[in-house]
Amino acid sequence: MILLRTDQLTKDFGGLRAVDKVSFVMPEGIILGLIGPNGSGKTTLFNLITGFLQISGGQVYFRDKPIGGLPAHKIAEMGISRTFQLVRVFQRLTVMENMLLGYKNHVGESPWMNIYHSRKYRSQDKEAVTKAFDLLDLVGLKHLANHRAEKLPYAQQKMIEITRTIMGDPELIMLDEPASGINPTLVSQLLDYIRFLKEKQNKSFIIVEHDMHVIMNICDYIIVLNHGAKIAEGTPEQILHNPDVIDAYLGGS
């Protein structure tokens, strides 16, 4: 089953073409890597898919529905969640409060339900807290649930952001440089977490990452960009020996 598809996806910034007619097909249930030299268009492509940038041409399809041009919150509601290169957590909130902000379809989003605290509200509130504790336990952060995010190291804040994306139960999770700035032990834990979510919860991932060791050890399939265009795609083994990819990293910009 096809989960995500791009068709000639293009983004222009004035006279600069940052993404150049990129097309690819992503089946559900895989971990897709997106790699390329600095300035190759990886994050721009992320932003186009998730609605943080308007497309200049082409289209994005999620489960065969066109989503190009939709606002970011609508795309998120459809089941696509993402992180960013720079950690985005609410510094003055606790870890648990950050997690609860990611919970999808919470009855408490209605002001009337907040006022009357109906039985359904209390039930879903308890459900959200239980889910948050379970996810934090998986990444070893349960004991920090009541700590303010600003008091935690960068690596733990990054894990909170990644874990919060799961609270909304998305079908597709897009991670922008998840291993950047965290130590090898935590990277290993993160990779185990991603594998667990894929195998046990049938989650699909797109990962942008500069650490090739991470990409080669976690991804089922890889797409390579250079100067905004797709120059290669294939399995990790195929990409590792692709002359165009070798040239882009060793001889290109």
N, C-alpha and C positions, 0 to 999 in steps of 0.2 A: 504494500500500500504506500503510495506516494504521500509524504507529509508536507514537504515544502518544495516549491519549484520557482526558479527565476527565469524570465524570458527576456533576453536582450536588456537587462537592467543597466541603466545609465544614470550618471550624475555629473552635471557640469557646474562648476563654480566660475562664472564669467567665461573666460577663455580657456580655463583649465578643465580637462576631463578627468575626474577623480576615479570614476568607475565607468568602464568602457564595454558596454554590451555584454555583460556577464550573464551566462545561462548555465544553470546546473539543476539537477534533480536529486532530491534527498528522500530516500525511503524512511519510513518510521522505524524506530527501534535501533538506530545506529548512533555512533559518535563520529561526527564529521569535523575534521580539522580544516582550518582556514589559515594558510601561511603565506608569507611573502616578505620581501625586504621592507625596511621602513619606507613609508610613503607609497606603498603599493595599492592602497585602497581598502584594506581589510576592515578597519573601523568604520569607514564610510559605508561599506556594504552592510555592515551590522546595522548602522543607523537607518539605512534605507529599508531594510527588512522589518525593523521594529517601529518604523514611523517617526523616528526622531529627525529625519530629513525627508523632504519631498523629492520624489523621483523626477528626473528630467526626461526619461524615456524608458520604455519597456514596462514590465509588470512583475509583481510578486504574487504567487498563489500559495495559500495555506489550505490544505485539503481541498484543492481545486477551486477555492474561492479567491477572487482577486482582492488583495489587501493593500496594494500600492495606493497611496493617497489617503488612507485612513489615519486618524490621529493615533498617537502612541497608546493611549489608554484603551482605545477600542481594540487594537491589535493584542494588547495584553489580556483583555477580557476573552478573546478568542482562544487563548491558550499558549501564547508565546511570552516567555519571561526572560529577562536579561540582567547581566551585571555590567559594570563599567570599568574602564582602565583604572580610574581613581576611585577608591572606596567611597560609597555613598551610604553611610549609615547615619541615623539621627543621634548625634553625639551626646545630647543631654538626656536621652531616653535610656532606659535599661535594656539589656539584651532581650528580655522577654517582651518588652513593649515594642522593640524593633521587629521582633518576630511576628507579633500579632498584627502589625500594620500590613503584613504580607498575606494575611488570611483572606481568602476569596469568599464573596457572598455572605459576609457576616451580617446577621440580622441587625446587629447593633449599629450598622451604618445608617439606619433610619433614626432620626432624632426622636420620633415617638416611641420607638422600642427602647431607646436609652432612658426615656422618662418613665415608662411604665414597667420596664424590666419583666417582660412577660416570661412565661415558662419556656417558650421557644428561645427567647434571647438568652436566658440563663443556661439552657442546654447547649446552645451553640458556643457560648462564651467558654464553657467548660471544655467543649470539644476542641476549640482553638488552642486553649492553654495546654491540653493534653498532647495535641499534635506538636506544638512548639517544643515541649519538654522532650518528646520522643526524638525529634530531629536534632535538638541540641545534644542529646545523649549520644546520638550516632557519631557526632564530630567531637565529642569530648568536652563540650562547653556547658553542659547542664548545670554544673556547680556555679557558673557565672551568670545565671539567669537574672539575678537581681542586681547585678553590677551595671553601672552606667557605661555606655559604649566608649565614651571619651577616656575612660580609665584603662582601657585595654590596649595591648600592643596592636600595631598595624595588621599583623598576620591574623590575629583573632578577629579583628573587625572585618577583614576580608572573608573569613569563614562565616561570620554572621550574615554578611550580605548574600553570599552564595546560598546559605541555608534558608534565608528568608524568601528567596525566589521559589523554593519548593512549597512554601506555605499555601500558595495559591493553586497548587496542583496543576501546573502547566503541562502541556504535552511536549513542548519544545523549550529547552533551556539553553540560552545563548550566553556563553561566558567569555568575557573580553580579558585576556591575559590573567587567568585565575592563579597561575603559579608565580606571578611577578611579586617580588618583595617578601616571599615567605621562605622559611628554611626547608631544607630537603626532607626532614622528618614530616613536616606538615604537608609538603607537596605529596609525599607518598600516601599520607592519610586522605588527602583530597582526592587523589586518583582512585583509591579504594572506594571512597564515597560515591564518586561518579559511576564507577562500575556497578556498585550496589544498586543505585537508582535505575540504571539501565536494565540490569538483569532481573531485579526483584520488583520494580515498579514500572517497568516498560517505558522509561523516560528516554527521550531523544535529545541529543546535544549538538550544538555547533560551538566549537572552541577556537578562538584566536589565541595563539601562543607563540612566543619567540623561542622558548626552550624546546629544541627539537627532540630532546630525550623524552619530554612529556608527550609531545605530539606522536612520536613513533610508538610509544608504549601504551597509549590510550585510545587512539583513533582507529576506526574501521576503514575510513576512506578520507582522502585529503584533496583539497582544492588549493592550487597555488596561483597567486596573483602577482603581477609585476606591471608597474606603470598603469594600474587600474584595469588591466585585462587579465583574463584567465589564460595561463600559459601551460597548465598541466592539471590533470586529475587522475586519481588512481589509489590503489592500496599503498600503505606505508612502504612496502618493499619496492613497488613500482616507482614511487616518488623519489625514494632514496637513490635510485640509479638513473633517474631521468636527466639527460644532458642539459635540457633547457632550465631545469630547476638548479642544477649545479652551477650553470653559468649565471643565473640570476643572483645567486647568493655569493658566488666567488668573483664573478666578473662584472655583475651589473650594479645598479645603484640601489 
